[in-house]
Amino acid sequence: MRKFSQILSIGFAVVVLATAAQAQQIYGEYIESRNADVYTGHCFAMSEVNLVGDQAILAWHVTKGEWNGVKLDGLSVVGVARASGTLGNPHDNPLPAKAVMIVDERATIEQREALKAFAQEMAGDLLDVVVRTEVAPISMEVAYEGEHPAAGRVEAGSLAQIITRSLTAKDHICGNEQTYYPPLASTAHSMPAVAVVDQYKGKGLNVEWTNREKRSAFVGHFAR
């Protein structure tokens, strides 16, 4: 009987911990684009190394959850980075990088700090060195085909924009395409996509850019 009670106690503790972990979960949608093809053939990727791929935009929309004890339901954050080399290159370190953080104008001061900390955790070292923080209206949406994210759109005021579409047969140029680079941030599920527009018009990185029709994007969702 005593052993049975101990088993019940352990089981109850496991349920409580699982419930607590679930309560702390944060989840939502993710879009990124960079100035190098991520869905490409090996020969195309090698031709771009150290020539492009040093610029990227990463965007998160929190559907529900909290970070560092701060609720972030419905808020978004965008990180814009300029690295020292091609991001994702397995043969060279593209860091250090400089980053501009754009936080949702609807967020409180506390939520803005939590959004920045969340983005930095999700993107690892890429967004560590923040040289400028902007506040702007951020709109973001992801379209799905069944359970798979297919296309998306994010706009951060007049500062940054990504518009993507699904890959089609016309995007298979050499016939040996694959998802050559993984996403720059942790995701639960993501799919490569074409960036119809990938644009940054802000300050802080000593560069602005507009890229069009490049197989350079990921659309997906995250959960932590």
CYANA upper distance limits for C-alpha pairs under 8 A (distance plus 0.5 A):
  1 MET  CA      5 SER  CA      6.74
  2 ARG  CA      6 GLN  CA      6.81
  3 LYS  CA      7 ILE  CA      6.78
  4 PHE  CA      8 LEU  CA      6.76
  5 SER  CA      9 SER  CA      6.65
  6 GLN  CA     10 ILE  CA      6.69
  7 ILE  CA     11 GLY  CA      6.56
  8 LEU  CA     12 PHE  CA      6.53
  9 SER  CA     13 ALA  CA      6.68
 10 ILE  CA     14 VAL  CA      6.75
 11 GLY  CA     15 VAL  CA      6.82
 12 PHE  CA     16 VAL  CA      6.70
 13 ALA  CA     17 LEU  CA      6.64
 14 VAL  CA     18 ALA  CA      6.56
 15 VAL  CA     19 THR  CA      6.53
 16 VAL  CA     20 ALA  CA      6.59
 17 LEU  CA     21 ALA  CA      6.58
 18 ALA  CA     22 GLN  CA      6.62
 19 THR  CA     23 ALA  CA      6.59
 20 ALA  CA     24 GLN  CA      6.82
 21 ALA  CA     25 GLN  CA      6.88
 24 GLN  CA     65 GLY  CA      7.14
 24 GLN  CA     66 GLU  CA      7.15
 25 GLN  CA     65 GLY  CA      6.29
 25 GLN  CA     66 GLU  CA      7.77
 25 GLN  CA    223 ALA  CA      7.34
 25 GLN  CA    224 ARG  CA      5.93
 26 ILE  CA     62 VAL  CA      7.65
 26 ILE  CA     63 THR  CA      8.32
 26 ILE  CA     64 LYS  CA      6.35
 26 ILE  CA     65 GLY  CA      4.43
 26 ILE  CA     66 GLU  CA      6.37
 26 ILE  CA     67 TRP  CA      7.98
 26 ILE  CA    223 ALA  CA      6.13
 26 ILE  CA    224 ARG  CA      5.84
 27 TYR  CA     62 VAL  CA      6.39
 27 TYR  CA     63 THR  CA      6.41
 27 TYR  CA     64 LYS  CA      6.32
 27 TYR  CA     65 GLY  CA      6.81
 27 TYR  CA    221 HIS  CA      7.90
 27 TYR  CA    222 PHE  CA      5.90
 27 TYR  CA    223 ALA  CA      4.64
 27 TYR  CA    224 ARG  CA      6.90
 28 GLY  CA     60 TRP  CA      7.62
 28 GLY  CA     61 HIS  CA      6.05
 28 GLY  CA     62 VAL  CA      4.96
 28 GLY  CA     63 THR  CA      4.97
 28 GLY  CA     64 LYS  CA      7.25
 28 GLY  CA    221 HIS  CA      6.09
 28 GLY  CA    222 PHE  CA      6.06
 28 GLY  CA    223 ALA  CA      7.21
 29 GLU  CA     60 TRP  CA      6.27
 29 GLU  CA     61 HIS  CA      5.73
 29 GLU  CA     62 VAL  CA      7.17
 29 GLU  CA     63 THR  CA      7.80
 29 GLU  CA    141 GLU  CA      8.39
 29 GLU  CA    142 VAL  CA      7.58
 29 GLU  CA    219 VAL  CA      8.42
 29 GLU  CA    220 GLY  CA      6.36
 29 GLU  CA    221 HIS  CA      4.51
 29 GLU  CA    222 PHE  CA      6.49
 30 TYR  CA     58 LEU  CA      8.05
 30 TYR  CA     59 ALA  CA      6.17
 30 TYR  CA     60 TRP  CA      5.16
 30 TYR  CA     61 HIS  CA      7.02
 30 TYR  CA    187 THR  CA      8.12
 30 TYR  CA    218 PHE  CA      8.45
 30 TYR  CA    219 VAL  CA      6.44
 30 TYR  CA    220 GLY  CA      5.59
 30 TYR  CA    221 HIS  CA      5.59
 30 TYR  CA    222 PHE  CA      7.17
 31 ILE  CA     58 LEU  CA      6.55
 31 ILE  CA     59 ALA  CA      5.72
 31 ILE  CA     60 TRP  CA      7.19
 31 ILE  CA    152 GLY  CA      7.45
 31 ILE  CA    153 ARG  CA      8.18
 31 ILE  CA    154 VAL  CA      8.02
 31 ILE  CA    162 ILE  CA      8.47
 31 ILE  CA    217 ALA  CA      7.77
 31 ILE  CA    218 PHE  CA      6.19
 31 ILE  CA    219 VAL  CA      5.14
 31 ILE  CA    220 GLY  CA      6.88
 32 GLU  CA     56 ALA  CA      7.72
 32 GLU  CA     57 ILE  CA      6.00
 32 GLU  CA     58 LEU  CA      4.86
 32 GLU  CA     59 ALA  CA      6.58
 32 GLU  CA    162 ILE  CA      8.20
 32 GLU  CA    183 PRO  CA      8.14
 32 GLU  CA    184 LEU  CA      8.31
 32 GLU  CA    217 ALA  CA      5.94
 32 GLU  CA    218 PHE  CA      5.79
 32 GLU  CA    219 VAL  CA      7.24
 33 SER  CA     56 ALA  CA      6.17
 33 SER  CA     57 ILE  CA      5.95
 33 SER  CA     58 LEU  CA      7.26
 33 SER  CA    162 ILE  CA      7.62
 33 SER  CA    195 ALA  CA      7.26
 33 SER  CA    198 ASP  CA      7.08
 33 SER  CA    216 SER  CA      5.86
 33 SER  CA    217 ALA  CA      4.63
 33 SER  CA    218 PHE  CA      6.98
 34 ARG  CA     53 GLY  CA      6.55
 34 ARG  CA     54 ASP  CA      7.97
 34 ARG  CA     55 GLN  CA      6.00
 34 ARG  CA     56 ALA  CA      4.56
 34 ARG  CA     57 ILE  CA      6.82
 34 ARG  CA    198 ASP  CA      8.07
 34 ARG  CA    216 SER  CA      6.07
 34 ARG  CA    217 ALA  CA      7.20
 35 ASN  CA     52 VAL  CA      6.46
 35 ASN  CA     53 GLY  CA      5.24
 35 ASN  CA     54 ASP  CA      7.39
 35 ASN  CA     55 GLN  CA      6.27
 35 ASN  CA     56 ALA  CA      7.17
 35 ASN  CA    211 ASN  CA      7.52
 35 ASN  CA    214 LYS  CA      8.32
 35 ASN  CA    216 SER  CA      7.02
 36 ALA  CA     45 ALA  CA      8.40
 36 ALA  CA     48 GLU  CA      7.43
 36 ALA  CA     52 VAL  CA      6.31
 36 ALA  CA     53 GLY  CA      4.93
 36 ALA  CA    214 LYS  CA      8.07
 36 ALA  CA    215 ARG  CA      8.11
 36 ALA  CA    216 SER  CA      6.11
 37 ASP  CA     45 ALA  CA      7.54
 37 ASP  CA     53 GLY  CA      8.46
 37 ASP  CA    214 LYS  CA      6.81
 37 ASP  CA    215 ARG  CA      5.27
 37 ASP  CA    216 SER  CA      4.77
 37 ASP  CA    217 ALA  CA      8.31
 38 VAL  CA    179 THR  CA      6.40
 38 VAL  CA    180 TYR  CA      5.96
 38 VAL  CA    181 TYR  CA      5.56
 38 VAL  CA    182 PRO  CA      7.96
 38 VAL  CA    192 PRO  CA      7.64
 38 VAL  CA    215 ARG  CA      6.60
 38 VAL  CA    216 SER  CA      5.42
 38 VAL  CA    217 ALA  CA      7.36
 39 TYR  CA    177 GLU  CA      6.62
 39 TYR  CA    178 GLN  CA      5.86
 39 TYR  CA    179 THR  CA      4.98
 39 TYR  CA    180 TYR  CA      6.20
 39 TYR  CA    181 TYR  CA      7.82
 39 TYR  CA    192 PRO  CA      6.79
 39 TYR  CA    193 ALA  CA      8.24
 39 TYR  CA    215 ARG  CA      6.20
 39 TYR  CA    216 SER  CA      7.30
 40 THR  CA     44 PHE  CA      6.87
 40 THR  CA     45 ALA  CA      7.00
 40 THR  CA    176 ASN  CA      7.87
 40 THR  CA    177 GLU  CA      4.86
 40 THR  CA    178 GLN  CA      6.00
 40 THR  CA    179 THR  CA      7.08
 40 THR  CA    180 TYR  CA      6.61
 40 THR  CA    215 ARG  CA      7.86
 41 GLY  CA     45 ALA  CA      6.78
 41 GLY  CA    174 CYS  CA      7.25
 41 GLY  CA    175 GLY  CA      8.13
 41 GLY  CA    176 ASN  CA      5.60
 41 GLY  CA    177 GLU  CA      4.71
 41 GLY  CA    178 GLN  CA      6.68
 41 GLY  CA    180 TYR  CA      7.76
 42 HIS  CA     46 MET  CA      6.66
 42 HIS  CA    176 ASN  CA      8.15
 42 HIS  CA    177 GLU  CA      8.06
 42 HIS  CA    180 TYR  CA      7.87
 43 CYS  CA     47 SER  CA      6.81
 44 PHE  CA     48 GLU  CA      7.15
 45 ALA  CA     49 VAL  CA      7.08
 45 ALA  CA    180 TYR  CA      8.10
 47 SER  CA     51 LEU  CA      8.50
 48 GLU  CA     52 VAL  CA      6.14
 48 GLU  CA     53 GLY  CA      7.87
 49 VAL  CA     53 GLY  CA      7.75
 49 VAL  CA     85 GLY  CA      8.40
 49 VAL  CA     86 THR  CA      6.26
 49 VAL  CA     89 ASN  CA      7.71
 50 ASN  CA     54 ASP  CA      8.35
 50 ASN  CA     85 GLY  CA      5.97
 50 ASN  CA     86 THR  CA      5.80
 51 LEU  CA     85 GLY  CA      8.48
 51 LEU  CA     86 THR  CA      7.89
 52 VAL  CA     85 GLY  CA      8.23
 52 VAL  CA     86 THR  CA      6.64
 53 GLY  CA     85 GLY  CA      7.49
 53 GLY  CA     86 THR  CA      4.87
 53 GLY  CA     87 LEU  CA      6.15
 54 ASP  CA     81 ALA  CA      8.39
 54 ASP  CA     82 ARG  CA      6.08
 54 ASP  CA     83 ALA  CA      5.32
 54 ASP  CA     84 SER  CA      6.86
 54 ASP  CA     85 GLY  CA      5.67
 54 ASP  CA     86 THR  CA      5.25
 54 ASP  CA     87 LEU  CA      6.24
 54 ASP  CA     94 PRO  CA      8.00
 55 GLN  CA     80 VAL  CA      8.13
 55 GLN  CA     81 ALA  CA      6.19
 55 GLN  CA     82 ARG  CA      5.10
 55 GLN  CA     83 ALA  CA      6.84
 55 GLN  CA     87 LEU  CA      8.47
 56 ALA  CA     80 VAL  CA      6.29
 56 ALA  CA     81 ALA  CA      5.76
 56 ALA  CA     82 ARG  CA      7.17
 57 ILE  CA     78 VAL  CA      7.56
 57 ILE  CA     79 GLY  CA      6.32
 57 ILE  CA     80 VAL  CA      4.99
 57 ILE  CA     81 ALA  CA      6.93
 57 ILE  CA    160 ALA  CA      8.32
 57 ILE  CA    198 ASP  CA      8.49
 58 LEU  CA     78 VAL  CA      6.13
 58 LEU  CA     79 GLY  CA      5.62
 58 LEU  CA     80 VAL  CA      6.87
 58 LEU  CA    184 LEU  CA      8.39
 58 LEU  CA    185 ALA  CA      8.43
 59 ALA  CA     76 SER  CA      7.85
 59 ALA  CA     77 VAL  CA      6.37
 59 ALA  CA     78 VAL  CA      4.81
 59 ALA  CA     79 GLY  CA      6.85
 59 ALA  CA    154 VAL  CA      7.85
 60 TRP  CA     76 SER  CA      6.03
 60 TRP  CA     77 VAL  CA      6.01
 60 TRP  CA     78 VAL  CA      6.94
 60 TRP  CA    119 ALA  CA      8.20
 61 HIS  CA     74 GLY  CA      7.30
 61 HIS  CA     75 LEU  CA      6.40
 61 HIS  CA     76 SER  CA      4.77
 61 HIS  CA     77 VAL  CA      7.22
 61 HIS  CA    140 MET  CA      7.23
 62 VAL  CA     72 LEU  CA      6.88
 62 VAL  CA     73 ASP  CA      6.20
 62 VAL  CA     74 GLY  CA      5.93
 62 VAL  CA     75 LEU  CA      6.03
 62 VAL  CA     76 SER  CA      6.54
 63 THR  CA     73 ASP  CA      6.02
 63 THR  CA     74 GLY  CA      5.74
 63 THR  CA     75 LEU  CA      8.07
 64 LYS  CA     71 LYS  CA      8.46
 64 LYS  CA     72 LEU  CA      7.15
 64 LYS  CA     73 ASP  CA      4.85
 64 LYS  CA     74 GLY  CA      7.11
 65 GLY  CA     71 LYS  CA      6.44
 65 GLY  CA     72 LEU  CA      6.34
 65 GLY  CA     73 ASP  CA      6.27
 66 GLU  CA     70 VAL  CA      5.54
 66 GLU  CA     71 LYS  CA      4.61
 66 GLU  CA     72 LEU  CA      5.73
 66 GLU  CA     73 ASP  CA      7.81
 67 TRP  CA     71 LYS  CA      7.13
 67 TRP  CA     72 LEU  CA      7.70
 67 TRP  CA    114 ALA  CA      6.41
 67 TRP  CA    115 LEU  CA      8.07
 67 TRP  CA    117 ALA  CA      8.46
 67 TRP  CA    118 PHE  CA      6.94
 68 ASN  CA    114 ALA  CA      7.04
 70 VAL  CA    110 GLU  CA      7.89
 70 VAL  CA    111 GLN  CA      6.87
 70 VAL  CA    114 ALA  CA      7.09
 71 LYS  CA    111 GLN  CA      7.81
 72 LEU  CA    111 GLN  CA      7.11
 72 LEU  CA    114 ALA  CA      8.48
 72 LEU  CA    115 LEU  CA      7.99
 75 LEU  CA    104 ASP  CA      6.70
 75 LEU  CA    106 ARG  CA      7.87
 75 LEU  CA    107 ALA  CA      7.38
 76 SER  CA    103 VAL  CA      7.14
 76 SER  CA    104 ASP  CA      5.96
 76 SER  CA    115 LEU  CA      8.05
 76 SER  CA    138 ILE  CA      6.89
 76 SER  CA    139 SER  CA      8.25
 76 SER  CA    140 MET  CA      8.33
 77 VAL  CA    101 MET  CA      7.88
 77 VAL  CA    102 ILE  CA      6.34
 77 VAL  CA    103 VAL  CA      5.20
 77 VAL  CA    104 ASP  CA      6.45
 77 VAL  CA    115 LEU  CA      6.71
 77 VAL  CA    116 LYS  CA      7.77
 77 VAL  CA    119 ALA  CA      7.70
 77 VAL  CA    138 ILE  CA      8.04
 78 VAL  CA    101 MET  CA      6.42
 78 VAL  CA    102 ILE  CA      5.50
 78 VAL  CA    103 VAL  CA      6.96
 78 VAL  CA    119 ALA  CA      8.35
 78 VAL  CA    156 ALA  CA      7.92
 79 GLY  CA     99 ALA  CA      7.12
 79 GLY  CA    100 VAL  CA      6.38
 79 GLY  CA    101 MET  CA      5.19
 79 GLY  CA    102 ILE  CA      6.75
 79 GLY  CA    119 ALA  CA      7.78
 79 GLY  CA    127 LEU  CA      7.48
 80 VAL  CA     99 ALA  CA      5.94
 80 VAL  CA    100 VAL  CA      5.65
 80 VAL  CA    101 MET  CA      6.92
 80 VAL  CA    200 TYR  CA      8.44
 81 ALA  CA     97 ALA  CA      6.97
 81 ALA  CA     98 LYS  CA      6.17
 81 ALA  CA     99 ALA  CA      4.83
 81 ALA  CA    100 VAL  CA      7.00
 81 ALA  CA    126 LEU  CA      7.63
 81 ALA  CA    127 LEU  CA      7.34
 81 ALA  CA    205 LEU  CA      8.25
 82 ARG  CA     97 ALA  CA      6.00
 82 ARG  CA     98 LYS  CA      5.93
 82 ARG  CA     99 ALA  CA      6.94
 82 ARG  CA    205 LEU  CA      7.11
 83 ALA  CA     87 LEU  CA      7.64
 83 ALA  CA     94 PRO  CA      6.26
 83 ALA  CA     95 LEU  CA      6.29
 83 ALA  CA     96 PRO  CA      6.69
 83 ALA  CA     97 ALA  CA      4.48
 83 ALA  CA     98 LYS  CA      6.90
 83 ALA  CA    126 LEU  CA      8.32
 84 SER  CA     94 PRO  CA      5.35
 84 SER  CA     95 LEU  CA      6.07
 84 SER  CA     96 PRO  CA      6.67
 84 SER  CA     97 ALA  CA      6.59
 85 GLY  CA     92 ASP  CA      8.24
 85 GLY  CA     93 ASN  CA      7.59
 85 GLY  CA     94 PRO  CA      4.60
 85 GLY  CA     95 LEU  CA      7.61
 86 THR  CA     94 PRO  CA      6.25
 87 LEU  CA     94 PRO  CA      6.20
 87 LEU  CA    184 LEU  CA      8.48
 88 GLY  CA     94 PRO  CA      8.25
 88 GLY  CA    181 TYR  CA      6.45
 88 GLY  CA    182 PRO  CA      7.81
 88 GLY  CA    184 LEU  CA      8.17
 89 ASN  CA     93 ASN  CA      7.70
 89 ASN  CA     94 PRO  CA      7.90
 95 LEU  CA    125 ASP  CA      8.44
 95 LEU  CA    126 LEU  CA      7.73
 96 PRO  CA    126 LEU  CA      8.05
 96 PRO  CA    129 VAL  CA      8.50
 97 ALA  CA    126 LEU  CA      6.54
 97 ALA  CA    127 LEU  CA      7.73
 97 ALA  CA    128 ASP  CA      8.36
 97 ALA  CA    129 VAL  CA      7.21
 98 LYS  CA    126 LEU  CA      8.30
 98 LYS  CA    127 LEU  CA      7.53
 98 LYS  CA    128 ASP  CA      8.27
 98 LYS  CA    129 VAL  CA      5.81
 98 LYS  CA    130 VAL  CA      6.62
 98 LYS  CA    131 VAL  CA      6.95
 98 LYS  CA    205 LEU  CA      7.34
 99 ALA  CA    126 LEU  CA      8.14
 99 ALA  CA    127 LEU  CA      5.98
 99 ALA  CA    128 ASP  CA      7.93
 99 ALA  CA    129 VAL  CA      6.41
 99 ALA  CA    130 VAL  CA      5.20
 99 ALA  CA    131 VAL  CA      6.45
 99 ALA  CA    132 ARG  CA      7.70
 99 ALA  CA    204 GLY  CA      8.38
 99 ALA  CA    205 LEU  CA      7.72
100 VAL  CA    130 VAL  CA      6.13
100 VAL  CA    131 VAL  CA      6.43
100 VAL  CA    132 ARG  CA      5.43
100 VAL  CA    133 THR  CA      6.23
100 VAL  CA    134 GLU  CA      7.97
100 VAL  CA    204 GLY  CA      7.09
100 VAL  CA    205 LEU  CA      7.92
101 MET  CA    116 LYS  CA      7.50
101 MET  CA    130 VAL  CA      7.32
101 MET  CA    132 ARG  CA      6.98
101 MET  CA    133 THR  CA      5.27
101 MET  CA    134 GLU  CA      6.65
102 ILE  CA    133 THR  CA      6.35
102 ILE  CA    134 GLU  CA      5.14
102 ILE  CA    135 VAL  CA      6.08
102 ILE  CA    136 ALA  CA      7.10
102 ILE  CA    156 ALA  CA      7.76
103 VAL  CA    107 ALA  CA      8.04
103 VAL  CA    112 ARG  CA      6.53
103 VAL  CA    115 LEU  CA      7.47
103 VAL  CA    116 LYS  CA      7.87
103 VAL  CA    133 THR  CA      8.03
103 VAL  CA    134 GLU  CA      6.81
103 VAL  CA    135 VAL  CA      5.55
103 VAL  CA    136 ALA  CA      6.86
103 VAL  CA    138 ILE  CA      8.29
104 ASP  CA    112 ARG  CA      7.76
104 ASP  CA    135 VAL  CA      6.53
104 ASP  CA    136 ALA  CA      6.15
104 ASP  CA    137 PRO  CA      6.16
104 ASP  CA    138 ILE  CA      6.21
105 GLU  CA    135 VAL  CA      5.76
105 GLU  CA    136 ALA  CA      5.43
105 GLU  CA    137 PRO  CA      5.74
105 GLU  CA    138 ILE  CA      8.01
106 ARG  CA    137 PRO  CA      7.91
107 ALA  CA    111 GLN  CA      5.82
107 ALA  CA    112 ARG  CA      6.23
108 THR  CA    112 ARG  CA      6.58
109 ILE  CA    113 GLU  CA      6.99
110 GLU  CA    114 ALA  CA      6.87
111 GLN  CA    115 LEU  CA      6.49
112 ARG  CA    116 LYS  CA      6.78
113 GLU  CA    117 ALA  CA      6.73
114 ALA  CA    118 PHE  CA      6.51
115 LEU  CA    119 ALA  CA      6.68
116 LYS  CA    120 GLN  CA      6.68
117 ALA  CA    121 GLU  CA      6.69
118 PHE  CA    122 MET  CA      6.72
119 ALA  CA    123 ALA  CA      6.57
119 ALA  CA    127 LEU  CA      8.08
120 GLN  CA    124 GLY  CA      6.31
120 GLN  CA    125 ASP  CA      7.75
120 GLN  CA    126 LEU  CA      8.09
120 GLN  CA    127 LEU  CA      5.85
120 GLN  CA    128 ASP  CA      6.70
122 MET  CA    185 ALA  CA      5.90
122 MET  CA    186 SER  CA      6.12
123 ALA  CA    127 LEU  CA      6.88
123 ALA  CA    184 LEU  CA      6.73
123 ALA  CA    185 ALA  CA      4.88
123 ALA  CA    186 SER  CA      7.28
124 GLY  CA    128 ASP  CA      7.82
124 GLY  CA    185 ALA  CA      7.76
131 VAL  CA    204 GLY  CA      6.79
131 VAL  CA    205 LEU  CA      8.48
132 ARG  CA    203 LYS  CA      8.44
132 ARG  CA    204 GLY  CA      6.40
136 ALA  CA    156 ALA  CA      6.50
136 ALA  CA    157 GLY  CA      5.82
137 PRO  CA    155 GLU  CA      8.49
137 PRO  CA    156 ALA  CA      6.31
137 PRO  CA    157 GLY  CA      5.77
138 ILE  CA    154 VAL  CA      7.66
138 ILE  CA    155 GLU  CA      6.11
138 ILE  CA    156 ALA  CA      4.88
138 ILE  CA    157 GLY  CA      6.74
139 SER  CA    153 ARG  CA      8.49
139 SER  CA    154 VAL  CA      6.13
139 SER  CA    155 GLU  CA      5.86
139 SER  CA    156 ALA  CA      7.14
140 MET  CA    152 GLY  CA      7.98
140 MET  CA    153 ARG  CA      6.10
140 MET  CA    154 VAL  CA      4.75
140 MET  CA    155 GLU  CA      7.02
141 GLU  CA    152 GLY  CA      6.07
141 GLU  CA    153 ARG  CA      5.99
141 GLU  CA    154 VAL  CA      7.12
142 VAL  CA    149 PRO  CA      7.22
142 VAL  CA    150 ALA  CA      7.94
142 VAL  CA    151 ALA  CA      6.36
142 VAL  CA    152 GLY  CA      4.68
142 VAL  CA    153 ARG  CA      7.06
142 VAL  CA    219 VAL  CA      7.75
142 VAL  CA    220 GLY  CA      8.20
143 ALA  CA    149 PRO  CA      6.51
143 ALA  CA    150 ALA  CA      6.23
143 ALA  CA    151 ALA  CA      5.71
143 ALA  CA    152 GLY  CA      6.32
144 TYR  CA    148 HIS  CA      6.00
144 TYR  CA    149 PRO  CA      4.86
144 TYR  CA    150 ALA  CA      5.60
144 TYR  CA    151 ALA  CA      7.51
145 GLU  CA    149 PRO  CA      6.80
145 GLU  CA    150 ALA  CA      6.43
148 HIS  CA    190 SER  CA      8.18
148 HIS  CA    191 MET  CA      7.82
148 HIS  CA    220 GLY  CA      8.37
149 PRO  CA    190 SER  CA      7.11
149 PRO  CA    191 MET  CA      6.81
149 PRO  CA    219 VAL  CA      6.42
149 PRO  CA    220 GLY  CA      5.87
149 PRO  CA    221 HIS  CA      8.30
150 ALA  CA    165 ARG  CA      7.51
150 ALA  CA    166 SER  CA      5.86
150 ALA  CA    191 MET  CA      7.32
150 ALA  CA    193 ALA  CA      7.63
150 ALA  CA    219 VAL  CA      7.15
151 ALA  CA    163 ILE  CA      8.49
151 ALA  CA    164 THR  CA      5.81
151 ALA  CA    165 ARG  CA      5.26
151 ALA  CA    166 SER  CA      6.03
151 ALA  CA    193 ALA  CA      7.24
151 ALA  CA    219 VAL  CA      6.72
152 GLY  CA    162 ILE  CA      8.38
152 GLY  CA    163 ILE  CA      6.66
152 GLY  CA    164 THR  CA      5.84
152 GLY  CA    165 ARG  CA      7.47
152 GLY  CA    219 VAL  CA      6.89
153 ARG  CA    161 GLN  CA      8.12
153 ARG  CA    162 ILE  CA      6.09
153 ARG  CA    163 ILE  CA      5.00
153 ARG  CA    164 THR  CA      6.71
154 VAL  CA    161 GLN  CA      6.13
154 VAL  CA    162 ILE  CA      5.79
154 VAL  CA    163 ILE  CA      7.10
155 GLU  CA    159 LEU  CA      8.43
155 GLU  CA    160 ALA  CA      6.45
155 GLU  CA    161 GLN  CA      5.01
155 GLU  CA    162 ILE  CA      7.14
156 ALA  CA    160 ALA  CA      5.62
156 ALA  CA    161 GLN  CA      6.77
158 SER  CA    201 LYS  CA      7.49
158 SER  CA    202 GLY  CA      8.49
159 LEU  CA    199 GLN  CA      8.48
159 LEU  CA    200 TYR  CA      6.18
159 LEU  CA    201 LYS  CA      5.38
159 LEU  CA    202 GLY  CA      5.50
160 ALA  CA    198 ASP  CA      8.33
160 ALA  CA    199 GLN  CA      5.98
160 ALA  CA    200 TYR  CA      4.94
160 ALA  CA    201 LYS  CA      6.74
160 ALA  CA    202 GLY  CA      7.85
161 GLN  CA    197 VAL  CA      7.61
161 GLN  CA    198 ASP  CA      6.38
161 GLN  CA    199 GLN  CA      5.63
161 GLN  CA    200 TYR  CA      7.14
162 ILE  CA    195 ALA  CA      7.17
162 ILE  CA    196 VAL  CA      8.06
162 ILE  CA    197 VAL  CA      5.94
162 ILE  CA    198 ASP  CA      5.14
162 ILE  CA    199 GLN  CA      6.96
163 ILE  CA    195 ALA  CA      6.29
163 ILE  CA    196 VAL  CA      5.95
163 ILE  CA    197 VAL  CA      5.61
163 ILE  CA    198 ASP  CA      7.24
164 THR  CA    193 ALA  CA      6.78
164 THR  CA    194 VAL  CA      5.85
164 THR  CA    195 ALA  CA      4.86
164 THR  CA    196 VAL  CA      5.70
164 THR  CA    197 VAL  CA      7.45
164 THR  CA    217 ALA  CA      7.61
165 ARG  CA    193 ALA  CA      6.43
165 ARG  CA    194 VAL  CA      5.85
165 ARG  CA    195 ALA  CA      7.14
165 ARG  CA    196 VAL  CA      7.18
166 SER  CA    192 PRO  CA      8.41
166 SER  CA    193 ALA  CA      5.65
166 SER  CA    194 VAL  CA      6.72
167 LEU  CA    171 ASP  CA      6.68
167 LEU  CA    192 PRO  CA      8.04
167 LEU  CA    193 ALA  CA      5.98
167 LEU  CA    194 VAL  CA      6.56
167 LEU  CA    215 ARG  CA      8.45
168 THR  CA    172 HIS  CA      8.00
171 ASP  CA    215 ARG  CA      8.16
172 HIS  CA    176 ASN  CA      8.24
172 HIS  CA    177 GLU  CA      7.04
173 ILE  CA    177 GLU  CA      8.29
179 THR  CA    192 PRO  CA      7.46
183 PRO  CA    187 THR  CA      8.18
183 PRO  CA    190 SER  CA      8.38
183 PRO  CA    218 PHE  CA      7.13
186 SER  CA    222 PHE  CA      7.53
187 THR  CA    220 GLY  CA      7.43
187 THR  CA    221 HIS  CA      6.40
187 THR  CA    222 PHE  CA      4.92
187 THR  CA    223 ALA  CA      7.50
188 ALA  CA    220 GLY  CA      8.06
188 ALA  CA    221 HIS  CA      6.31
188 ALA  CA    222 PHE  CA      5.11
188 ALA  CA    223 ALA  CA      6.40
189 HIS  CA    220 GLY  CA      6.00
189 HIS  CA    221 HIS  CA      6.20
189 HIS  CA    222 PHE  CA      7.35
190 SER  CA    218 PHE  CA      6.71
190 SER  CA    219 VAL  CA      5.90
190 SER  CA    220 GLY  CA      4.38
190 SER  CA    221 HIS  CA      6.94
191 MET  CA    218 PHE  CA      5.99
191 MET  CA    219 VAL  CA      5.99
191 MET  CA    220 GLY  CA      6.71
192 PRO  CA    215 ARG  CA      8.02
192 PRO  CA    216 SER  CA      7.98
192 PRO  CA    217 ALA  CA      6.19
192 PRO  CA    218 PHE  CA      4.95
192 PRO  CA    219 VAL  CA      6.98
193 ALA  CA    215 ARG  CA      6.53
193 ALA  CA    216 SER  CA      7.29
193 ALA  CA    217 ALA  CA      5.47
193 ALA  CA    218 PHE  CA      6.03
193 ALA  CA    219 VAL  CA      7.26
194 VAL  CA    213 GLU  CA      6.63
194 VAL  CA    214 LYS  CA      5.98
194 VAL  CA    215 ARG  CA      4.78
194 VAL  CA    216 SER  CA      6.45
194 VAL  CA    217 ALA  CA      6.19
195 ALA  CA    211 ASN  CA      8.35
195 ALA  CA    212 ARG  CA      6.86
195 ALA  CA    213 GLU  CA      5.94
195 ALA  CA    214 LYS  CA      5.82
195 ALA  CA    215 ARG  CA      6.66
195 ALA  CA    216 SER  CA      6.45
195 ALA  CA    217 ALA  CA      6.03
196 VAL  CA    211 ASN  CA      8.35
196 VAL  CA    212 ARG  CA      5.53
196 VAL  CA    213 GLU  CA      4.92
196 VAL  CA    214 LYS  CA      7.28
197 VAL  CA    210 THR  CA      7.44
197 VAL  CA    211 ASN  CA      6.32
197 VAL  CA    212 ARG  CA      5.22
197 VAL  CA    213 GLU  CA      7.16
198 ASP  CA    209 TRP  CA      8.28
198 ASP  CA    210 THR  CA      6.18
198 ASP  CA    211 ASN  CA      5.54
198 ASP  CA    212 ARG  CA      6.87
199 GLN  CA    208 GLU  CA      8.17
199 GLN  CA    209 TRP  CA      6.01
199 GLN  CA    210 THR  CA      4.84
199 GLN  CA    211 ASN  CA      6.83
200 TYR  CA    208 GLU  CA      5.93
200 TYR  CA    209 TRP  CA      5.89
200 TYR  CA    210 THR  CA      7.12
201 LYS  CA    208 GLU  CA      5.68
201 LYS  CA    209 TRP  CA      7.28
202 GLY  CA    208 GLU  CA      7.21
203 LYS  CA    207 VAL  CA      8.10
203 LYS  CA    208 GLU  CA      8.37
